[in-house]
Amino acid sequence: MLVITRREGEEVVIGDPASPLGVIRIVSIKGDRVRVAFDFPRVVEVHRREVANQILASGTEVDRSVIGTIRPASEGG
């Protein structure tokens, strides 16, 4: 596991820097809450750990035809 320190607005590039698989950006830090933005192609699945565990525990195929709504970071949440 790689552990790094990032400040608000800084990014982590995943994969080849010339053609990255994706980028992770620290959007905001307020108290003990950190907002993180993931910029990956839609074909790359990104799940919170608790959701990934539920998917694994269910033992069923995920309906890949369902795509959620992604809100811009500026809309808050």
Buried (B, 14 or more C-beta within 10 A) or exposed (E): EEEEEBEEEEEBEBEEEEEBEBBBBBEEBEEEEEBEBEEBEEEEEEEEEEEEEEBEEEEEEEEEEEEEEEEEEEEEE
